[in-house]
Structure formats: C-alpha cells, structure tokens
Amino acid sequence: MKDLMGIINLSENEETIKEITYNRPIATIPIAGRYRVIDFILSNMINAGIHNVCIFTQGKSRSLMDHIGTGKPWDLDRKIDRLSILNPVININDMITHTGDLDNFKNHLDYIKYSRQKYVLVTRSYMVCNIDLKAVFKYHKETGVDMTIVYKRMINHNGRFLGCDTLNLDENGKVISIGRNAGSRRYYNVSAEMYIMKKELLMNIIQDSIMMGDSEYLKQAILKSVKTLDVNGYPYDGYLACINTIHNYYETNMDLLDVDIAREMFYKNGLVYTKVKDEPPTKYLESSNVVNSLVANGCIIEGTVENSIIGRHVKVKKGAVIKDSIIMQKCVVEESAYLKNAILDKYVHIGKEKMLSGDRRNPIVIKKGLSL
C-alpha cells in the first residue's frame, strides 16, 4: 500500500450535532469511552499500510492537535510519509468569504502533487467502520476504473442514514448517479464517502471546479465529476455508522455494547488505536453494580451503571444510578443522582439527588463544564 496516500477531510456538517461540537470537530468527539471518532479511519489506514496521511481541517483544530499530536499512536511519526495536519490559509488581501473547503485544498495542492504516491483515498471521519482498505484498493486497481466509491446496502431503518449520500448502480456495479436518502425507499446503497482515484484525477477535479466556480466543497466537485467518469461501487458488508446527529452518536455508542458489533469494530480487520494515557485501572467499590457497560480506565465507581458508556476519570458516587447514558471523561455524578438516556460532555458535575431523563430518540445533552 505504499502507492496509496490517505486524505481525511474534516469539512463535515456539524449543524445537527452542534451540542457536542462547540469546542471540537466531529473527528474528536469521544466514543466508546476511551476513543475518538477519527481513531477508526486512522486505524483503518494504518492497518492497510497507508503511512502518508493528511488531515484537512475546518480550522477548529485545538482538540484535534491535542489528540493526534505527532501521530505516534498510529505509527505516523515518521521522517518520510507521515501525518500532516493542513489548516485553512487566511489571506487578508482576499475579501471574499469562502464558505466551503475547496479553497483549503487549492492552497495545499502542492502537498498532493509532490507526494510519492500515485493513488489517493479521500474520506471523512464521521463514517465509522472497521474496513479492509487493502481489499478496496486491490479491487480498484483490478477493475481499472477512474474512481471507486465504498457503499453499504442497507435497510432504511430508524432514519440512521437519513440525508446521507446514496449510490444508484446498474447491474454491473457501475455508479449511474449519486443522490440523497430521503427515507422513501426500503433498500438503498449508502455511500461511506470513501473515494479512491489517481491523485492526478483528484487534482484535476479540484482545479476544474475552482476554474468553473461551480462548487464550494470538494464533495460537490467529486459528485459532479461522477457523470463523466467511469466509477464503480465497492460493496462493504460490515458494520457502518454515520456520526452526524446526536441521535446517531447516541445509537452508535449503544451499538458498541453489543459484543458481536464490538468484536467486529475493534478486532476484525485490525486493532483500533488511540492516544495513550498512562492511568490506573478503574476502581469498583463494594456498593457498585455495573451491567453491560463500557467503562474506561481511571474511574471510581460506587453506584449503579447499566447499559452505558463511561469515559476516563469519571466518578460515580454511592447511590447514583446511570442507565442508557454516555458519560465523557472527568465527569462527577454525586450521591443518589439518577441519569437515563443522557449524554454528559467532559467535566460535567451532577449534584446530589439530581434527576435527568431524556428519550431514546432524543437524549438529553449537558454541555461541557456545566454543574447541575
């Protein structure tokens, strides 16, 4: 896989998940207790042998830099073919406001041009899966098409992929067109927003779109180019989630409590790596009762935790009850408090005997640093 470079584009719509993206991009939202959303696609790339990885940000990168650092946990702190984080360039002489990400790609086009790889994988962080990218790349080269797009055949259930891109395919797996899931069909081919092509083609798409002025986002430019290119769909049959709404974020975490899904996501096509923190194991006191939950290290559990995700350094005091909830790191839940269908961002403090209860379809979200 030395001939394939990876691009992770963080220009992702945060409007329907903004309660937990005020201070971070979707890429660094905590998931499964001790991981971040971007860990999955980064680990997929590393497990496939991709070592030239660049992340195009929207500019909100403090949390990303803190988590990613030099890329050491993913073996990306190298002298050649390493991790690069590319932020938008601000030109004070340019009075035009650029709302899309295409301008960021134009300003860093030399990075793509002078890379050693012939092919490029363009993807997102919010499409979460454990996929064998070696197999996808092999398929792309064997078919000889201009572009390959990964997709999953889905049943339209619970609106989990509502609004996501869908591929319309012919009988040979060729992509005829790309639309949006409006929820009206029983079956559909949801795009995982993973595109493999030659880097020259990507550069041409970017340059042509800037010259024509008909696109503001790279994704728009790629989708428009599909009409004139030979494009195949690659069928992926594993677990796939899209972290683009609060509901989807909540349900994805709850899915990871399923042993079969957790085994697939963390082991099937390679391990999932994350930032290493040297912390003690969680301490469970005699009064604790933990059932079907993921609990990260460094916690002190005295109360009851059921069907929940508990992040690092969380304190659950005696008599507290947490059910069907997501508690991010360094939160404190005081004695006799009750939480159900709740999402607590980092550093939240829930006082004694407080009761917070949301709905499975609409969990209650407490923003970072609040004390209730």
Secondary structure by P-SEA (a helix, b strand, c coil): cccbbbbbbccccccccccccccccccccccccccccaaaaaaaaaaacccbbbbbcccccaaaaaacccccccccccccbbbbbbccccccccccccccaaaaaaaaaaaaaaccccbbbbbbcccccccaaaaaaaaaaaacccbbbbbbbcccccccccccbbbbccccccccccccccccccbbbbbcccccccaaaaaaaaaaaaaacccccaaaaaaaaccccbbbbbbbccbbbbcccaaaaaaaaaaaacaaaaaaaccccbbbbccccccccbbbcccccccccccccbbbbcbbbccbbbccbbbbcccbbbccbbbccbbbbccbbbbccbbbccbbbbccbbbbbbcccbbbbbcccccc
